[in-house]
Amino acid sequence: MNTLGLLLGISLLFLGVVVRSQSTVSEVIALYKYETKTLQIDDSTSVAYIDEGVGDRTLIMIHGLATYLPSWYPQFDHLMKSNRCIVLDLPGYGRSSKGNYPATMSFYANVIRNFITELEIENPVLVGHSMGGQIAVTTVLEYPELFKELILLAPAGFETFTDQHATLLKSATTVDVICGATDDQVRANWKLNFFDMPETVEFMIQDRLKIKEASDFRLYGQSVVRSVSGMLDESIFERLKELKTRTLVAYGANDALIPNRYLNPQLTTKSVAEKGVEQIQNASLTLVPECGHFMTYDQPEVVNEIIDSFLEE
């Protein structure tokens, strides 16, 4: 290669690095498999979402901590055949806006309420997974007039923690820890979510690895950290008795994340689930065998059957 060609090659390589460093999380992750729409909630907050299907209900699916709307694809693909289905990226995640958001449960509940109001959605049913379940419960508690039914998959918030344990969890969850995770650590953390991790989740792992190059990656990390604090600071367990909605609760029988095996070793997933459901006036509980925390991909067909049965009652 001549000198000019070598300089040009170096320049292009440098340019590529600069372009990658200036790309956002939204630009780095893979395109969504459905048409993506955007709703402006306020001056600093926009929500990306997919919206397909027609039905008497509108199912609004809320993802868990550190994930995004593709975590619902197996349910969305199926349920949209007989329902209107919406999956959104919470602010701070996926293709939604990144910013200095509080990322608390009440913040997200307000976003969900405004989302429903702006789109004039009638008969909404919140379907929440993990942290999304705690957000869904918080939303229903804050705006009970909007909801008649509620679906919770491996919901956070049923397990309780002492103040000492909450402080320990917060101190261990920092932006540096989230953003500094190695590729091997990211994969190991993903594997903990499953009884038997399927190959179908590889694209989400790849997205998580790619966003480390994004210019707003630390804002994503900040949202994760503040979401953890939000879950701990805005406990829902004592308020579950206030729920008036007909409620479905499902957990994976082999959930390795709920309960926390280090802080609450005396608990089981079954005991956490049953104690939470006992507080709710009109709730049913299903434990899915050979299923971990990430129920939507670990046992998608079974989860779809459970939801179908609940909606048909």
VEXDREN-2710 file (C-alpha; in Angstrom, 1 decimal):
% VEXDREN-2710
k/r/px/py/pz
1/MET/0.0/0.0/0.0
2/ASN/1.4/3.4/-0.9
3/THR/1.7/6.2/1.7
4/LEU/-1.5/8.0/0.6
5/GLY/-3.4/4.7/0.8
6/LEU/-2.0/3.9/4.2
7/LEU/-3.0/7.4/5.6
8/LEU/-6.4/7.0/4.1
9/GLY/-6.9/3.6/5.7
10/ILE/-5.8/5.0/9.1
11/SER/-8.1/8.0/8.7
12/LEU/-11.1/5.7/7.8
13/LEU/-10.3/3.5/10.8
14/PHE/-10.1/6.5/13.1
15/LEU/-13.4/7.9/11.6
16/GLY/-15.1/4.5/12.2
17/VAL/-14.1/4.6/15.9
18/VAL/-15.4/8.2/16.2
19/VAL/-18.7/7.3/14.6
20/ARG/-19.2/4.3/16.9
21/SER/-18.4/6.4/19.9
22/GLN/-21.0/8.9/18.8
23/SER/-23.7/6.4/18.1
24/THR/-26.6/6.1/20.6
25/VAL/-28.0/3.0/22.2
26/SER/-31.0/3.3/19.9
27/GLU/-28.7/3.3/16.9
28/VAL/-26.5/0.4/18.0
29/ILE/-29.2/-2.2/18.8
30/ALA/-30.7/-4.3/16.1
31/LEU/-33.8/-3.2/14.3
32/TYR/-37.1/-4.3/15.9
33/LYS/-39.1/-6.9/14.0
34/TYR/-42.2/-4.8/14.0
35/GLU/-42.8/-1.2/12.9
36/THR/-41.5/1.0/15.7
37/LYS/-43.5/4.1/16.7
38/THR/-42.6/6.9/19.1
39/LEU/-44.8/8.9/21.5
40/GLN/-43.5/12.1/23.0
41/ILE/-44.5/12.1/26.7
42/ASP/-43.0/15.4/27.6
43/ASP/-40.2/17.7/26.5
44/SER/-37.5/15.3/27.6
45/THR/-39.1/11.9/27.4
46/SER/-40.1/9.9/24.4
47/VAL/-41.3/6.3/24.3
48/ALA/-40.6/3.8/21.6
49/TYR/-43.3/1.1/21.1
50/ILE/-44.8/-1.5/18.8
51/ASP/-48.6/-1.7/18.4
52/GLU/-50.3/-4.5/16.5
53/GLY/-53.6/-6.5/16.5
54/VAL/-57.2/-5.8/17.3
55/GLY/-59.4/-6.9/20.2
56/ASP/-61.6/-5.9/23.1
57/ARG/-58.6/-5.4/25.3
58/THR/-55.3/-3.7/24.8
59/LEU/-52.5/-5.6/26.4
60/ILE/-49.6/-3.3/27.4
61/MET/-46.4/-5.2/28.1
62/ILE/-43.8/-3.8/30.4
63/HIS/-40.3/-5.2/30.3
64/GLY/-38.0/-5.9/33.3
65/LEU/-34.8/-4.4/34.6
66/ALA/-32.0/-3.8/32.0
67/THR/-34.0/-5.3/29.2
68/TYR/-36.2/-3.8/26.4
69/LEU/-39.3/-4.5/24.3
70/PRO/-37.9/-7.5/22.3
71/SER/-38.1/-9.5/25.6
72/TRP/-41.8/-9.8/24.9
73/TYR/-41.6/-11.1/21.3
74/PRO/-42.8/-14.6/22.0
75/GLN/-46.0/-13.3/23.7
76/PHE/-46.5/-10.4/21.3
77/ASP/-46.3/-12.7/18.3
78/HIS/-49.0/-14.9/19.7
79/LEU/-51.3/-12.6/21.6
80/MET/-51.7/-10.0/18.8
81/LYS/-53.7/-12.6/16.9
82/SER/-56.7/-12.0/19.2
83/ASN/-55.9/-8.8/21.1
84/ARG/-54.5/-5.4/20.5
85/CYS/-50.9/-5.6/21.9
86/ILE/-48.5/-2.9/22.7
87/VAL/-45.0/-3.3/24.0
88/LEU/-43.0/-0.3/25.0
89/ASP/-39.4/0.5/25.9
90/LEU/-39.3/2.3/29.2
91/PRO/-37.5/5.6/29.2
92/GLY/-33.8/4.9/29.6
93/TYR/-34.0/1.6/27.8
94/GLY/-34.1/0.3/24.2
95/ARG/-35.1/2.9/21.6
96/SER/-36.8/5.2/24.1
97/SER/-35.1/8.4/25.1
98/LYS/-32.2/8.5/27.5
99/GLY/-31.9/11.2/30.1
100/ASN/-31.4/12.1/33.7
101/TYR/-34.6/10.3/34.7
102/PRO/-35.4/9.2/38.3
103/ALA/-36.3/5.8/37.0
104/THR/-38.5/5.1/40.0
105/MET/-41.6/2.9/40.0
106/SER/-43.8/6.0/40.4
107/PHE/-42.0/7.8/37.5
108/TYR/-42.6/4.8/35.2
109/ALA/-46.2/4.5/36.5
110/ASN/-46.8/8.1/35.4
111/VAL/-45.2/7.4/32.0
112/ILE/-47.6/4.5/31.6
113/ARG/-50.6/6.5/32.6
114/ASN/-49.7/9.3/30.2
115/PHE/-49.0/6.8/27.4
116/ILE/-52.5/5.4/27.9
117/THR/-54.1/8.8/28.0
118/GLU/-52.3/10.1/24.9
119/LEU/-53.2/7.1/22.8
120/GLU/-56.8/7.1/24.2
121/ILE/-56.5/3.4/25.0
122/GLU/-59.7/1.8/26.3
123/ASN/-59.8/-1.3/28.6
124/PRO/-56.0/-1.5/29.0
125/VAL/-54.5/-4.6/30.7
126/LEU/-51.0/-4.2/32.0
127/VAL/-48.7/-7.3/31.6
128/GLY/-45.5/-6.9/33.5
129/HIS/-42.4/-9.0/33.8
130/SER/-40.0/-8.8/36.8
131/MET/-39.5/-5.0/37.4
132/GLY/-42.2/-4.5/34.9
133/GLY/-44.5/-6.3/37.2
134/GLN/-43.7/-4.0/40.1
135/ILE/-44.2/-1.0/37.7
136/ALA/-47.6/-2.5/36.6
137/VAL/-48.7/-3.0/40.2
138/THR/-47.6/0.6/41.1
139/THR/-49.5/2.0/38.1
140/VAL/-52.7/0.1/39.0
141/LEU/-52.5/1.3/42.6
142/GLU/-51.9/4.9/41.6
143/TYR/-54.6/4.9/38.8
144/PRO/-57.1/2.1/39.8
145/GLU/-59.9/3.6/37.7
146/LEU/-58.1/2.6/34.5
147/PHE/-57.8/-1.1/35.0
148/LYS/-59.9/-4.2/35.5
149/GLU/-57.3/-6.9/34.9
150/LEU/-53.6/-7.4/35.6
151/ILE/-51.0/-10.0/34.5
152/LEU/-47.7/-10.4/36.4
153/LEU/-44.9/-12.7/35.3
154/ALA/-42.2/-13.2/37.9
155/PRO/-43.0/-9.9/39.5
156/ALA/-40.5/-8.0/41.6
157/GLY/-41.9/-6.5/44.8
158/PHE/-43.4/-9.7/46.3
159/GLU/-40.0/-10.4/48.0
160/THR/-39.2/-8.0/50.8
161/PHE/-35.8/-6.9/52.2
162/THR/-34.6/-5.4/55.4
163/ASP/-33.2/-1.9/55.4
164/GLN/-29.8/-3.3/55.8
165/HIS/-30.2/-5.6/52.9
166/ALA/-31.6/-2.8/50.7
167/THR/-28.6/-0.7/51.5
168/LEU/-26.3/-3.5/50.6
169/LEU/-28.0/-4.1/47.3
170/LYS/-27.8/-0.4/46.4
171/SER/-24.2/-0.1/47.3
172/ALA/-23.4/-3.1/45.1
173/THR/-25.3/-1.7/42.1
174/THR/-23.4/1.3/40.6
175/VAL/-23.1/2.7/37.2
176/ASP/-19.4/1.7/37.1
177/VAL/-20.4/-1.9/37.9
178/ILE/-23.1/-2.0/35.3
179/CYS/-21.1/-0.3/32.5
180/GLY/-17.9/-2.1/33.4
181/ALA/-19.2/-5.6/33.1
182/THR/-17.1/-7.8/30.8
183/ASP/-18.6/-9.8/27.9
184/ASP/-18.2/-13.0/30.0
185/GLN/-19.9/-11.3/33.0
186/VAL/-22.8/-10.2/30.7
187/ARG/-23.3/-13.7/29.4
188/ALA/-23.1/-15.2/32.9
189/ASN/-25.7/-12.7/34.2
190/TRP/-28.0/-13.6/31.3
191/LYS/-27.7/-17.3/31.9
192/LEU/-28.8/-16.8/35.5
193/ASN/-32.2/-15.8/34.2
194/PHE/-33.0/-19.2/32.7
195/PHE/-33.6/-22.8/33.6
196/ASP/-32.3/-23.7/30.1
197/MET/-31.2/-20.6/28.1
198/PRO/-32.5/-20.9/24.5
199/GLU/-30.5/-19.9/21.5
200/THR/-33.3/-17.4/20.6
201/VAL/-32.0/-14.9/23.2
202/GLU/-28.6/-14.6/21.6
203/PHE/-29.7/-11.4/19.6
204/MET/-30.5/-9.7/22.9
205/ILE/-27.2/-10.6/24.4
206/GLN/-25.5/-9.2/21.3
207/ASP/-27.4/-6.0/21.7
208/ARG/-26.3/-5.7/25.3
209/LEU/-22.7/-6.2/24.3
210/LYS/-22.9/-3.7/21.4
211/ILE/-24.4/-0.9/23.5
212/LYS/-21.2/-0.6/25.5
213/GLU/-19.9/1.4/22.5
214/ALA/-22.9/3.9/22.6
215/SER/-22.4/7.5/23.6
216/ASP/-25.3/7.3/26.0
217/PHE/-24.4/4.0/27.5
218/ARG/-23.8/5.5/31.0
219/LEU/-27.3/7.0/30.9
220/TYR/-28.6/3.5/30.4
221/GLY/-26.5/2.3/33.3
222/GLN/-27.8/5.1/35.4
223/SER/-31.4/4.0/34.6
224/VAL/-30.6/0.5/35.7
225/VAL/-29.0/1.7/39.0
226/ARG/-31.9/4.1/39.8
227/SER/-34.5/1.4/38.9
228/VAL/-32.9/-0.9/41.5
229/SER/-33.2/1.8/44.1
230/GLY/-36.7/2.6/43.0
231/MET/-37.8/-1.0/43.4
232/LEU/-36.3/-1.1/46.9
233/ASP/-37.6/2.4/48.0
234/GLU/-41.1/2.0/46.7
235/SER/-42.1/-1.4/48.1
236/ILE/-45.5/-2.7/46.9
237/PHE/-45.9/-5.7/49.2
238/GLU/-47.8/-3.9/51.9
239/ARG/-50.1/-2.3/49.3
240/LEU/-51.0/-5.5/47.4
241/LYS/-54.2/-5.8/49.5
242/GLU/-55.4/-2.6/47.9
243/LEU/-55.6/-4.2/44.4
244/LYS/-59.1/-4.6/43.1
245/THR/-58.2/-6.0/39.7
246/ARG/-58.6/-9.6/38.7
247/THR/-55.0/-10.6/38.7
248/LEU/-52.9/-13.4/37.2
249/VAL/-49.5/-14.2/38.8
250/ALA/-47.0/-16.7/37.4
251/TYR/-43.5/-17.5/38.4
252/GLY/-41.0/-20.0/37.0
253/ALA/-40.6/-22.8/39.5
254/ASN/-36.9/-22.7/39.0
255/ASP/-36.4/-18.9/39.3
256/ALA/-32.8/-18.3/40.4
257/LEU/-33.2/-14.6/41.0
258/ILE/-36.4/-14.5/43.1
259/PRO/-35.8/-14.9/46.0
260/ASN/-32.3/-13.5/46.4
261/ARG/-30.4/-16.6/47.3
262/TYR/-27.8/-14.7/49.3
263/LEU/-30.0/-12.3/51.3
264/ASN/-33.1/-14.5/51.8
265/PRO/-31.7/-18.1/51.7
266/GLN/-34.6/-19.3/53.8
267/LEU/-37.2/-18.4/51.1
268/THR/-38.3/-20.2/48.0
269/THR/-39.8/-18.9/44.8
270/LYS/-43.0/-20.7/45.8
271/SER/-43.2/-19.2/49.3
272/VAL/-42.5/-15.7/47.9
273/ALA/-45.2/-16.1/45.2
274/GLU/-47.8/-17.6/47.6
275/LYS/-47.2/-14.9/50.3
276/GLY/-47.7/-12.1/47.7
277/VAL/-50.8/-13.7/46.1
278/GLU/-52.4/-14.1/49.5
279/GLN/-52.5/-10.3/49.9
280/ILE/-54.4/-9.8/46.6
281/GLN/-58.2/-10.0/46.8
282/ASN/-58.8/-11.7/43.4
283/ALA/-55.6/-13.4/42.2
284/SER/-54.6/-16.8/40.8
285/LEU/-51.1/-18.2/40.9
286/THR/-49.4/-20.6/38.5
287/LEU/-45.9/-22.0/39.0
288/VAL/-44.3/-23.1/35.7
289/PRO/-42.0/-26.1/36.0
290/GLU/-38.6/-26.2/34.4
291/CYS/-38.7/-22.4/34.0
292/GLY/-36.4/-19.7/35.3
293/HIS/-36.9/-15.9/35.8
294/PHE/-37.0/-14.9/32.1
295/MET/-40.3/-16.8/31.6
296/THR/-41.2/-15.2/28.3
297/TYR/-38.3/-17.0/26.5
298/ASP/-37.7/-19.9/28.9
299/GLN/-41.2/-21.4/28.5
300/PRO/-42.9/-19.2/25.9
301/GLU/-45.6/-21.6/24.8
302/VAL/-46.7/-22.4/28.4
303/VAL/-46.7/-18.7/29.3
304/ASN/-48.9/-18.0/26.3
305/GLU/-51.3/-20.7/27.3
306/ILE/-51.6/-19.4/30.8
307/ILE/-52.3/-15.9/29.6
308/ASP/-54.8/-17.1/27.0
309/SER/-56.7/-19.1/29.7
310/PHE/-56.8/-16.1/32.0
311/LEU/-58.1/-13.8/29.3
312/GLU/-60.7/-16.3/28.2
313/GLU/-62.3/-16.6/31.7
END
